[in-house]
């Protein structure tokens, strides 16, 4: 059952839960159809098909995400979500790594529900 996301601050928590459970479709439900993401490699991807591929690869690397919300700034139907993160994952050669960073994400509210529209896990880097 899909939950209604009525608070922007729910998004980082739900993203963590769904990534850690391997729920790629659930992750996509957190995004607007035309959402854009700057990946941790610096590539820019747009739309659900590209996000689906990125999240599938992340899940297949035995990813475990830990998010810690720093700020949620609201202005009408737009939110800036700043979140510290650690992502534990396994590289193709079997090495377990744990990169960290701080996101600067934008969410929008449409029809009373919040969705990510722009993700930047590299923050200001």
DSSP file (Angstrom, degrees, kcal/mol; ACC not computed):
  #  RESIDUE AA STRUCTURE BP1 BP2  ACC     N-H-->O    O-->H-N    N-H-->O    O-->H-N    TCO  KAPPA ALPHA  PHI   PSI    X-CA   Y-CA   Z-CA
    1    1 A X              0   0    0      0, 0.0     2,-0.3     0, 0.0     0, 0.0   0.000 360.0 360.0 360.0 128.6    0.0    0.0    0.0
    2    2 A X        -     0   0    0      1,-0.0     2,-0.3    27,-0.0    24,-0.0  -0.582 360.0-141.4 -78.5 136.4    1.4    3.4   -1.0
    3    3 A X        -     0   0    0     -2,-0.3     2,-0.4     1,-0.0    -1,-0.0  -0.695  18.1-112.1 -97.0 153.4    1.4    6.1    1.7
    4    4 A X        -     0   0    0     -2,-0.3     2,-1.1     1,-0.0     3,-0.1  -0.701  22.0-142.5 -81.9 132.1    0.7    9.7    1.1
    5    5 A X        +     0   0    0     -2,-0.4   109,-2.6     1,-0.2    -1,-0.0  -0.781  35.6 158.7 -98.5  93.2    3.7   11.9    1.5
    6    6 A X        +     0   0    0     -2,-1.1     2,-0.4   107,-0.2    -1,-0.2   0.523  59.6  55.0 -96.9  -7.4    2.2   14.9    3.2
    7    7 A X  S >  S-     0   0    0     -3,-0.1     3,-1.8     1,-0.1     4,-0.4  -0.996  71.7-143.2-127.6 129.4    5.5   16.3    4.7
    8    8 A X  T >  S+     0   0    0     -2,-0.4     3,-1.7     1,-0.3     4,-0.4   0.847  99.7  67.1 -57.9 -34.5    8.6   17.0    2.7
    9    9 A X  T 3> S+     0   0    0      1,-0.3     4,-0.6     2,-0.2    -1,-0.3   0.666  87.9  68.5 -63.5 -16.1   10.8   15.8    5.6
   10   10 A X  H <> S+     0   0    0     -3,-1.8     4,-2.8     1,-0.2    -1,-0.3   0.780  82.2  77.3 -70.1 -26.3    9.4   12.3    5.0
   11   11 A X  H <> S+     0   0    0     -3,-1.7     4,-2.7    -4,-0.4     5,-0.2   0.897  92.6  45.0 -59.2 -49.8   11.2   11.9    1.6
   12   12 A X  H  > S+     0   0    0     -4,-0.4     4,-2.1     1,-0.2    -1,-0.2   0.884 115.4  49.8 -62.8 -34.9   14.8   11.2    2.9
   13   13 A X  H  X S+     0   0    0     -4,-0.6     4,-2.4     2,-0.2    -2,-0.2   0.940 113.7  44.2 -65.9 -47.4   13.4    8.7    5.4
   14   14 A X  H  X S+     0   0    0     -4,-2.8     4,-2.7     2,-0.2     5,-0.3   0.875 110.8  55.2 -66.0 -37.4   11.4    6.9    2.8
   15   15 A X  H  X S+     0   0    0     -4,-2.7     4,-2.5    -5,-0.3     5,-0.3   0.940 110.1  46.4 -59.7 -46.8   14.3    7.0    0.3
   16   16 A X  H  X S+     0   0    0     -4,-2.1     4,-2.6    -5,-0.2    49,-0.3   0.944 113.9  47.8 -59.8 -49.8   16.5    5.3    2.9
   17   17 A X  H  X S+     0   0    0     -4,-2.4     4,-1.4     1,-0.2    -2,-0.2   0.918 115.2  44.1 -59.7 -45.6   13.9    2.7    3.8
   18   18 A X  H  <>S+     0   0    0     -4,-2.7     5,-2.5     2,-0.2     4,-0.5   0.879 114.3  48.3 -73.2 -37.7   13.0    1.8    0.2
   19   19 A X  H ><5S+     0   0    0     -4,-2.5     3,-1.3    -5,-0.3    -2,-0.2   0.945 111.9  50.0 -64.7 -45.8   16.7    1.7   -1.0
   20   20 A X  H 3<5S+     0   0    0     -4,-2.6    -1,-0.2     1,-0.3    -2,-0.2   0.782 111.9  48.0 -65.1 -26.5   17.7   -0.5    1.9
   21   21 A X  T 3<5S-     0   0    0     -4,-1.4    -1,-0.3    -5,-0.2    -2,-0.2   0.487 114.2-116.9 -90.8  -2.7   14.8   -2.9    1.2
   22   22 A X  T < 5 +     0   0    0     -3,-1.3     2,-1.4    -4,-0.5    -3,-0.2   0.716  61.2 152.2  77.4  20.8   15.6   -3.1   -2.5
   23   23 A X     >< +     0   0    0     -5,-2.5     4,-2.0     1,-0.2    -1,-0.2  -0.621  11.1 167.5 -89.9  81.3   12.3   -1.5   -3.5
   24   24 A X  H  > S+     0   0    0     -2,-1.4     4,-2.3     1,-0.2    -1,-0.2   0.904  77.9  50.3 -63.1 -43.1   13.2    0.2   -6.8
   25   25 A X  H  > S+     0   0    0      1,-0.2     4,-1.5     2,-0.2    -1,-0.2   0.893 109.7  51.9 -63.1 -38.7    9.6    0.8   -7.8
   26   26 A X  H  4 S+     0   0    0      2,-0.2     4,-0.3     1,-0.2    -1,-0.2   0.869 108.0  52.2 -64.3 -36.9    9.0    2.3   -4.4
   27   27 A X  H >< S+     0   0    0     -4,-2.0     3,-1.9     1,-0.2    -2,-0.2   0.933 106.7  52.6 -62.4 -46.3   12.0    4.6   -4.9
   28   28 A X  H >< S+     0   0    0     -4,-2.3     3,-1.9     1,-0.3    -1,-0.2   0.838  98.8  64.7 -59.9 -32.8   10.6    5.8   -8.2
   29   29 A X  T 3< S+     0   0    0     -4,-1.5    -1,-0.3     1,-0.3    -2,-0.2   0.646  92.9  63.8 -66.0 -13.4    7.3    6.7   -6.6
   30   30 A X  T <  S+     0   0    0     -3,-1.9    86,-3.3    -4,-0.3     2,-0.3   0.474  97.7  72.2 -85.6  -2.3    9.2    9.3   -4.6
   31   31 A X  E <  S-a  116   0A   0     -3,-1.9    86,-0.2    84,-0.3     2,-0.1  -0.835  82.6-115.2-119.2 148.5   10.1   11.3   -7.7
   32   32 A X  E >   -     0   0A   0     84,-2.6     3,-1.8    -2,-0.3    15,-0.2  -0.443  42.4-107.2 -68.2 155.8    8.2   13.4  -10.2
   33   33 A X  E 3  S+     0   0A   0      1,-0.3    15,-0.9    -2,-0.1    -1,-0.1   0.809 119.6  41.1 -58.3 -30.5    8.2   11.9  -13.7
   34   34 A X  E 3  S+     0   0A   0     13,-0.2    -1,-0.3    12,-0.1    83,-0.1   0.077  85.0 148.4-105.8  23.9   10.7   14.4  -15.0
   35   35 A X  E <   -     0   0A   0     -3,-1.8    12,-2.8    81,-0.2     2,-0.4  -0.194  34.6-146.9 -60.1 149.2   13.0   14.4  -12.0
   36   36 A X  E     -aB 118  46A   0     81,-2.2    83,-2.5    10,-0.2     2,-0.4  -0.937  12.9-170.6-119.7 142.4   16.7   15.0  -12.5
   37   37 A X  E     -aB 119  45A   0      8,-2.8     8,-2.7    -2,-0.4     2,-0.7  -0.998  20.0-145.8-134.9 134.7   19.5   13.5  -10.4
   38   38 A X  E     -aB 120  44A   0     81,-2.6    83,-0.9    -2,-0.4    84,-0.3  -0.897  33.5-140.4 -91.9 116.3   23.2   14.2  -10.3
   39   39 A X    >   -     0   0    0      4,-3.1     3,-1.9    -2,-0.7    83,-0.1  -0.175  24.8-100.7 -75.0 170.6   24.7   10.8   -9.6
   40   40 A X  T 3  S+     0   0    0      1,-0.3    -1,-0.1     2,-0.1    -2,-0.0   0.657 125.6  57.4 -67.6 -13.8   27.7   10.2   -7.3
   41   41 A X  T 3  S-     0   0    0      2,-0.1    -1,-0.3     0, 0.0    -2,-0.0   0.504 122.0-108.5 -89.3  -5.4   29.9   10.0  -10.4
   42   42 A X  S <  S+     0   0    0     -3,-1.9    -2,-0.1     1,-0.3     2,-0.1   0.329  73.4 138.4  96.2  -6.2   28.7   13.5  -11.5
   43   43 A X        -     0   0    0     -5,-0.1    -4,-3.1     1,-0.1     2,-0.5  -0.424  49.4-133.0 -71.0 147.6   26.5   12.3  -14.4
   44   44 A X  E     -B   38   0A   0     -6,-0.2     2,-0.3    -2,-0.1    -6,-0.2  -0.903  27.0-179.5-102.5 127.2   23.2   14.0  -14.8
   45   45 A X  E     -B   37   0A   0     -8,-2.7    -8,-2.8    -2,-0.5     2,-0.4  -0.949   6.4-164.7-126.6 148.8   20.2   11.7  -15.4
   46   46 A X  E     +B   36   0A   0     -2,-0.3     4,-0.5   -10,-0.2   -10,-0.2  -0.994  43.5  20.2-136.8 138.9   16.5   12.6  -16.0
   47   47 A X  S  > S-     0   0    0    -12,-2.8     4,-2.3    -2,-0.4     5,-0.2   0.073  86.3 -74.8  92.8 160.7   13.3   10.7  -15.9
   48   48 A X  H  > S+     0   0    0    -15,-0.9     4,-2.9     1,-0.2     5,-0.2   0.826 123.7  57.6 -63.0 -35.3   12.0    7.5  -14.4
   49   49 A X  H  > S+     0   0    0      2,-0.2     4,-1.9     1,-0.2    -1,-0.2   0.943 111.6  41.3 -63.5 -46.0   13.8    5.2  -16.9
   50   50 A X  H  > S+     0   0    0     -4,-0.5     4,-2.2     2,-0.2    -2,-0.2   0.895 116.1  49.7 -68.2 -40.1   17.2    6.6  -16.0
   51   51 A X  H  X S+     0   0    0     -4,-2.3     4,-3.0     2,-0.2     5,-0.3   0.907 107.8  55.0 -63.8 -41.1   16.5    6.7  -12.3
   52   52 A X  H  X S+     0   0    0     -4,-2.9     4,-2.4     1,-0.2    -2,-0.2   0.925 109.3  46.9 -57.7 -46.3   15.3    3.1  -12.5
   53   53 A X  H  X S+     0   0    0     -4,-1.9     4,-2.2     2,-0.2    -1,-0.2   0.930 113.3  48.3 -62.4 -45.8   18.6    2.0  -14.0
   54   54 A X  H  X S+     0   0    0     -4,-2.2     4,-2.0     1,-0.2    -2,-0.2   0.925 114.6  44.9 -60.7 -46.7   20.6    4.0  -11.4
   55   55 A X  H  X S+     0   0    0     -4,-3.0     4,-2.8     2,-0.2     5,-0.2   0.868 110.4  54.4 -69.2 -36.0   18.6    2.6   -8.5
   56   56 A X  H  X S+     0   0    0     -4,-2.4     4,-2.3    -5,-0.3    -1,-0.2   0.919 110.0  47.3 -62.3 -43.3   18.7   -1.0   -9.8
   57   57 A X  H  X S+     0   0    0     -4,-2.2     4,-0.7     2,-0.2    -2,-0.2   0.902 112.6  49.3 -64.1 -40.8   22.5   -0.8  -10.0
   58   58 A X  H ><>S+     0   0    0     -4,-2.0     3,-0.9     1,-0.2     5,-0.9   0.931 111.9  47.7 -64.7 -45.8   22.8    0.7   -6.5
   59   59 A X  H ><5S+     0   0    0     -4,-2.8     3,-1.4     1,-0.2     4,-0.4   0.892 107.2  57.1 -61.8 -39.7   20.5   -2.0   -5.1
   60   60 A X  H 3<5S+     0   0    0     -4,-2.3    -1,-0.2     1,-0.3    -2,-0.2   0.671  95.9  65.9 -68.3 -14.9   22.5   -4.7   -6.8
   61   61 A X  T <<5S-     0   0    0     -3,-0.9    29,-3.0    -4,-0.7    -1,-0.3   0.120 119.6-108.6 -90.1  20.7   25.6   -3.5   -5.1
   62   62 A X  T < 5 -     0   0    0     -3,-1.4    -3,-0.2    27,-0.2    -2,-0.2   0.910  53.9-167.7  53.9  46.7   24.1   -4.6   -1.7
   63   63 A X      < -     0   0    0     -5,-0.9     2,-0.4    -4,-0.4    26,-0.2  -0.348  20.7-174.4 -71.6 142.9   23.6   -1.0   -0.8
   64   64 A X  E     -C   88   0A   0     24,-2.3    24,-2.9    -2,-0.1     2,-0.4  -0.949  12.0-160.8-136.1 116.7   22.7    0.2    2.7
   65   65 A X  E     -C   87   0A   0     -2,-0.4     2,-0.5   -49,-0.3    22,-0.2  -0.780  10.5-167.4-102.9 138.8   22.0    3.9    3.1
   66   66 A X  E     -C   86   0A   0     20,-2.6    20,-1.9    -2,-0.4     2,-0.4  -0.980  13.1-171.0-122.5 116.5   22.0    5.9    6.3
   67   67 A X  E     -C   85   0A   0     -2,-0.5     2,-0.4    18,-0.2    18,-0.2  -0.854  10.7-172.6-106.7 141.5   20.4    9.3    6.0
   68   68 A X  E     -C   84   0A   0     16,-2.9    16,-2.7    -2,-0.4     2,-0.1  -0.925  24.1-133.9-132.7 109.7   20.5   12.1    8.7
   69   69 A X  E     +C   83   0A   0     -2,-0.4    14,-0.2    14,-0.2     3,-0.1  -0.374  26.9 174.0 -65.4 134.4   18.4   15.1    7.9
   70   70 A X  E     -     0   0A   0     12,-3.0     2,-0.3     1,-0.4    13,-0.2   0.800  63.9  -1.9-104.6 -50.8   20.1   18.4    8.5
   71   71 A X  E     -C   82   0A   0     11,-1.9    11,-2.7     2,-0.0     2,-0.4  -0.998  44.5-167.9-144.5 144.7   17.6   21.0    7.2
   72   72 A X  E     -C   81   0A   0     -2,-0.3     2,-0.5     9,-0.2     9,-0.2  -0.941  18.4-172.6-128.3 111.2   14.2   21.1    5.5
   73   73 A X  E     -C   80   0A   0      7,-2.8     7,-2.6    -2,-0.4     2,-0.4  -0.914   6.1-161.5-109.5 125.9   13.4   24.5    4.2
   74   74 A X  E     +C   79   0A   0     -2,-0.5     2,-0.3     5,-0.2     5,-0.2  -0.842  20.6 171.3-112.4 142.1    9.9   25.2    2.9
   75   75 A X  E >   -C   78   0A   0      3,-2.6     3,-1.7    -2,-0.4     2,-0.3  -0.806  67.8 -65.0-145.1 102.8    8.5   27.9    0.6
   76   76 A X  T 3  S-     0   0    0     -2,-0.3    -1,-0.1     1,-0.3     0, 0.0  -0.384 120.7  -9.3  55.3-114.1    5.0   27.3   -0.5
   77   77 A X  T 3  S+     0   0    0     -2,-0.3    32,-2.3    -3,-0.1     2,-0.4   0.075 122.5  81.6-104.1  23.8    5.1   24.1   -2.6
   78   78 A X  E <   -CD  75 108A   0     -3,-1.7    -3,-2.6    30,-0.2     2,-0.4  -0.981  55.2-171.8-128.9 141.4    8.9   23.9   -2.9
   79   79 A X  E     -CD  74 107A   0     28,-2.6    28,-2.4    -2,-0.4     2,-0.6  -0.991  17.1-149.9-133.9 141.7   11.3   22.4   -0.3
   80   80 A X  E     -CD  73 106A   0     -7,-2.6    -7,-2.8    -2,-0.4     2,-0.6  -0.961  19.2-165.5-104.9 122.1   15.1   22.3    0.0
   81   81 A X  E     -CD  72 105A   0     24,-3.0    24,-2.6    -2,-0.6     2,-0.6  -0.941   5.2-169.8-113.7 116.8   16.1   19.1    1.8
   82   82 A X  E     +CD  71 104A   0    -11,-2.7   -12,-3.0    -2,-0.6   -11,-1.9  -0.931  16.2 172.2-108.3 121.6   19.7   19.0    3.1
   83   83 A X  E     -CD  69 103A   0     20,-0.6    20,-3.2    -2,-0.6     2,-0.3  -0.993  29.7-139.0-136.9 130.4   20.7   15.5    4.3
   84   84 A X  E     -CD  68 102A   0    -16,-2.7   -16,-2.9    -2,-0.4     2,-0.3  -0.711  34.3-174.2 -81.8 139.5   23.9   13.9    5.4
   85   85 A X  E     -CD  67 101A   0     16,-2.8    16,-2.0    -2,-0.3     2,-0.4  -0.963  26.9-165.4-139.0 153.6   24.3   10.4    4.0
   86   86 A X  E     -CD  66 100A   0    -20,-1.9   -20,-2.6    -2,-0.3     2,-0.6  -0.992  13.5-163.7-131.7 130.8   26.6    7.3    4.2
   87   87 A X  E     -CD  65  99A   0     12,-2.6    12,-0.8    -2,-0.4     2,-0.5  -0.941   1.7-162.3-120.9 109.8   26.1    4.6    1.6
   88   88 A X  E     +CD  64  98A   0    -24,-2.9   -24,-2.3    -2,-0.6     2,-0.3  -0.785  28.9 150.7 -87.5 127.8   27.7    1.2    2.3
   89   89 A X  E     - D   0  97A   0      8,-2.5     8,-3.1    -2,-0.5     2,-0.5  -0.980  44.1-113.5-154.2 166.3   28.0   -0.8   -0.9
   90   90 A X  E     - D   0  96A   0    -29,-3.0     6,-0.2    -2,-0.3   -27,-0.1  -0.900  28.1-139.0-107.6 126.6   30.1   -3.5   -2.6
   91   91 A X    >   -     0   0    0      4,-3.2     3,-2.5    -2,-0.5    -1,-0.0  -0.300  34.6 -97.5 -75.5 165.4   32.1   -2.6   -5.7
   92   92 A X  T 3  S+     0   0    0      1,-0.3    -1,-0.1     2,-0.1    -2,-0.0   0.784 125.7  56.3 -56.1 -27.3   32.3   -5.0   -8.7
   93   93 A X  T 3  S-     0   0    0      2,-0.1    -1,-0.3     1,-0.0    -2,-0.0   0.428 123.9-103.7 -86.0   3.7   35.6   -6.4   -7.3
   94   94 A X  S <  S+     0   0    0     -3,-2.5     2,-0.3     1,-0.3    -2,-0.1   0.445  73.5 142.2  93.9   0.7   33.9   -7.3   -4.0
   95   95 A X        -     0   0    0     -5,-0.1    -4,-3.2     1,-0.0     2,-0.6  -0.593  46.8-136.5 -77.8 133.5   35.3   -4.5   -1.9
   96   96 A X  E     +D   90   0A   0     -2,-0.3     2,-0.3    -6,-0.2    -6,-0.2  -0.811  30.0 178.2 -90.3 124.8   32.9   -3.0    0.6
   97   97 A X  E     -D   89   0A   0     -8,-3.1    -8,-2.5    -2,-0.6     2,-0.1  -0.830  23.0-156.5-124.2 163.7   33.1    0.9    0.6
   98   98 A X  E     -D   88   0A   0     -2,-0.3   -10,-0.2   -10,-0.2    -2,-0.0  -0.550  15.4-176.0-141.9  72.2   31.2    3.6    2.5
   99   99 A X  E     -D   87   0A   0    -12,-0.8   -12,-2.6    -2,-0.1     2,-0.3  -0.323   9.5-161.3 -66.1 154.5   31.2    6.9    0.7
  100  100 A X  E     +D   86   0A   0    -14,-0.2     2,-0.3     2,-0.0   -14,-0.2  -0.885  19.7 140.7-131.9 163.6   29.6    9.9    2.6
  101  101 A X  E     -D   85   0A   0    -16,-2.0   -16,-2.8    -2,-0.3     2,-0.4  -0.977  43.4 -99.8-176.9-173.2   28.3   13.2    1.6
  102  102 A X  E     -D   84   0A   0     19,-0.3   -18,-0.3    -2,-0.3     2,-0.1  -0.994  33.0-144.1-132.5 124.9   25.6   15.9    2.0
  103  103 A X  E     -D   83   0A   0    -20,-3.2   -20,-0.6    -2,-0.4     2,-0.3  -0.444  10.6-160.7 -85.0 158.8   22.7   16.2   -0.4
  104  104 A X  E     +D   82   0A   0     16,-1.5     2,-0.3   -22,-0.2   -22,-0.2  -0.839  30.4 173.1-133.6  96.7   21.0   19.4   -1.6
  105  105 A X  E     -D   81   0A   0    -24,-2.6   -24,-3.0    -2,-0.3     2,-0.4  -0.789  24.2-147.0-113.1 149.6   17.7   18.1   -2.9
  106  106 A X  E     -DE  80 118A   0     12,-2.9    11,-2.9    -2,-0.3    12,-1.9  -0.949  15.8-175.8-114.6 133.8   14.5   19.9   -4.2
  107  107 A X  E     -DE  79 116A   0    -28,-2.4   -28,-2.6    -2,-0.4     2,-0.3  -0.923   7.8-155.4-123.4 153.1   11.0   18.6   -3.7
  108  108 A X  E     -DE  78 115A   0      7,-2.6     7,-2.1    -2,-0.3     2,-0.6  -0.938  11.6-134.8-126.7 151.5    7.7   19.9   -4.9
  109  109 A X  E     + E   0 114A   0    -32,-2.3     2,-0.4    -2,-0.3     5,-0.2  -0.928  28.4 168.4-107.5 122.7    4.2   19.5   -3.7
  110  110 A X  E >  S- E   0 113A   0      3,-2.5     3,-2.0    -2,-0.6    -2,-0.0  -0.999  70.6  -1.5-132.1 137.6    1.5   18.7   -6.2
  111  111 A X  T 3  S-     0   0    0     -2,-0.4    -1,-0.1     1,-0.3     3,-0.1   0.839 131.7 -58.0  52.2  36.2   -2.0   17.6   -5.3
  112  112 A X  T 3  S+     0   0    0      1,-0.2     2,-0.4    -3,-0.0    -1,-0.3   0.504 116.5 105.0  79.3   4.3   -1.0   17.7   -1.7
  113  113 A X  E <   - E   0 110A   0     -3,-2.0    -3,-2.5  -109,-0.1     2,-0.3  -0.937  63.1-131.0-123.6 144.6    1.8   15.2   -2.0
  114  114 A X  E     + E   0 109A   0   -109,-2.6     2,-0.3    -2,-0.4    -5,-0.2  -0.698  26.8 171.8 -93.7 141.2    5.6   15.8   -2.0
  115  115 A X  E     - E   0 108A   0     -7,-2.1    -7,-2.6    -2,-0.3   -84,-0.3  -0.993  36.3-107.8-143.3 145.5    8.0   14.3   -4.5
  116  116 A X  E     +aE  31 107A   0    -86,-3.3   -84,-2.6    -2,-0.3    -9,-0.3  -0.497  34.6 170.3 -65.6 140.7   11.7   14.8   -5.3
  117  117 A X  E     +     0   0A   0    -11,-2.9   -81,-2.2     1,-0.3     2,-0.3   0.529  69.7  26.5-122.6 -22.5   12.3   16.8   -8.5
  118  118 A X  E     -aE  36 106A   0    -12,-1.9   -12,-2.9   -83,-0.2     2,-0.5  -0.945  64.5-172.2-146.4 121.3   16.0   17.4   -8.2
  119  119 A X  E     +a   37   0A   0    -83,-2.5   -81,-2.6    -2,-0.3     2,-0.3  -0.949   9.4 172.6-116.3 132.6   18.6   15.3   -6.4
  120  120 A X  E >   +a   38   0A   0     -2,-0.5     3,-2.0   -83,-0.2   -16,-1.5  -0.712   3.4 175.7-135.8  84.2   22.1   16.3   -5.9
  121  121 A X  T 3  S+     0   0    0    -83,-0.9   -19,-0.3     1,-0.3   -36,-0.1   0.663  80.6  63.3 -65.8 -13.3   23.9   13.8   -3.5
  122  122 A X  T >  S-     0   0    0    -84,-0.3     3,-2.4     1,-0.3    -1,-0.3   0.437  87.4-164.3 -88.9   0.7   27.2   15.6   -4.1
  123  123 A X  T <   -     0   0    0     -3,-2.0    -1,-0.3     1,-0.3   -19,-0.1  -0.291  67.7 -13.7  56.0-124.5   25.8   18.8   -2.5
  124  124 A X  T 3         0   0    0      1,-0.2    -1,-0.3   -22,-0.1   -21,-0.1   0.397 360.0 360.0 -92.4   3.8   28.0   21.7   -3.4
  125  125 A X    <         0   0    0     -3,-2.4    -1,-0.2     0, 0.0    -2,-0.2   0.493 360.0 360.0 -71.2 360.0   30.9   19.6   -4.6
